[in-house]
Amino acid sequence: MSDQDFPSTPPPDDTPRGERQLRIPLDPQMLVVLALAAAGLLLMCIFGALLLAPEGGFFNRSGTTSEEEETGLDLVATPSGENIVVVSDGVNTLSIDLDPPAVLTVGETEFAVKAQFVPQNGRWIPSGEAGMADWVYGSIVNYVFGLQDTAANRTLLEGLTPGDRILLTTLNGTQREFAVTGRELSGASNADLFAQNRPRMTLVWLGSLNEEQRLVVFADFVLPQEQGTAASAPAAVEIGEVAQLADVRMTVSSTSQVVDSPAAPPGFSLFLVDFDVENIGQSPLDTGLLRLALIDELSNQYSLNAAASQEGRYPILSGFIDPGTIRQSTAGYQIPSNLTSSRLRWVVTRVDSPGQIEVNLPFSGISNANLAVSLQQADISTDGTSLIVTGQLTNLASQPVIIGESNVRLESNGALYLVFSTSPGFPWAVNAGQSLPFALTFQRPATSTAIFTIMGQSFELSGLR
């Protein structure tokens, strides 16, 4: 096992003269998108057979081997020259140009990457170096990384949700983006984690949750924008209309907004999209290949939120769909409660093919025209230190509205005054067609006049001094 940082000094070339050798210079992007079917099959055998050797599964920290532990398999990946991996089955060899990973960025955390070479008849022995991400050398279709046994790393992985992005920067400066599809507890002898048959990333927390299971996060490769967009994008469809992307047909049946869900943090509401998805292909559809995004008129994009989706009438989309089968699902999103977008778009893409589905969704939002504000009084407190503003809000829209402290202010001559208290407390939820009385206590302005603003509507207050 080599524990030198990549690139390491290549071993001497001892390939027999009579052995057939094939060198294929491939573009790194093509390595990922096309999945390197031939190399992937060989690599899957490597990481499936070698890493599943007896006694310890694929995480053997001792590094000891014996004759009894030999697998008897002469298939091995070895470094052979800078940025080249050689895969051999004992008769033929395949040399593949590769651009190894150098930096892994998960959320706000960056990890320097250390290559971990798996020798013939050996096992993956993680380096155990703090602040490093161990990359299983040669895993270039499904990048396999191990994160060290720290509480911070475990918290980082447990905090990832579907749609979160992970950035991989290679030695040559190329950046590849991956979208989290899920996390699970995986058996310590699960060779599928190393399968090289799908463009993705696998992150393994190297601590022991127990003797049999480890925390694993999966993320699929995200096509660059220029490759993920069809040359001629199809026209957007409306609710109830059928749209097709490759061998998938989708129909949005309804939408709804939830303002009082515990899944929504303060200042946010939930937007739910109910839809049908049909597999019209000849093989099972892996729903992990689909990306479901909500976009407002300012091009702000909201990722699928698992907690929000659970508030819907149907389950979140997951797993495989058999040919000819239709499944009903709900996609949930967290959106600002005071979002004023005149329209929303629901965009579906696939990580394995170009093109997209775009659905126009009705969204009234909140504006001056559909929120009536009525001021009743603006009085100075008895101790002379505060200004008390009372009034009433009426929601004339067809959607609920939530108002937070950021939507209310009192100012004069460029100075903003503090909010001492509110009744009711923020956030204020006003359902469609309903009214809400309110009282706000501000710091008393230093001038005789001030401007009170709520949800974009302004009122001049006078006689304050």
Sequence and secondary structure as in RCSB ss.txt:
>XXXX:A:sequence
MSDQDFPSTPPPDDTPRGERQLRIPLDPQMLVVLALAAAGLLLMCIFGALLLAPEGGFFNRSGTTSEEEETGLDL
VATPSGENIVVVSDGVNTLSIDLDPPAVLTVGETEFAVKAQFVPQNGRWIPSGEAGMADWVYGSIVNYVFGLQDT
AANRTLLEGLTPGDRILLTTLNGTQREFAVTGRELSGASNADLFAQNRPRMTLVWLGSLNEEQRLVVFADFVLPQ
EQGTAASAPAAVEIGEVAQLADVRMTVSSTSQVVDSPAAPPGFSLFLVDFDVENIGQSPLDTGLLRLALIDELSN
QYSLNAAASQEGRYPILSGFIDPGTIRQSTAGYQIPSNLTSSRLRWVVTRVDSPGQIEVNLPFSGISNANLAVSL
QQADISTDGTSLIVTGQLTNLASQPVIIGESNVRLESNGALYLVFSTSPGFPWAVNAGQSLPFALTFQRPATSTA
IFTIMGQSFELSGLR
>XXXX:A:secstr
   S SS         TTSEEEEE   HHHHHHSTTHHHHHHHHHIIIIITT TTTTT  SS    GGG      
EEEE STTEEEEE SSEEEEEE   EEEEEETTEEEEEEEE   TT        TTEEEEETT  SEEEEEE S 
HHHHHHHHT  TT EEEEEETTS EEEEEEEEEEEEETT GGGG  SSSEEEEEE S SSSSEEEEEEEEE   H
HHHS SS    B TT EEEETTEEEEEEEEEEESS TTS TTEEEEEEEEEEEE SSS EEGGGEEEEEEETT  
EE   HHHHTTSSS    SEE TT EEEEEEEEEEETT   S EEEEEEETTEEEEEEEEE      TTTEEEEE
EEEEE TTSSEEEEEEEEEE SSS EEE GGGEEEEETTEE  EEEEES SSEEE TT EEEEEEEEE  SSS E
EEEETTEEEEE    
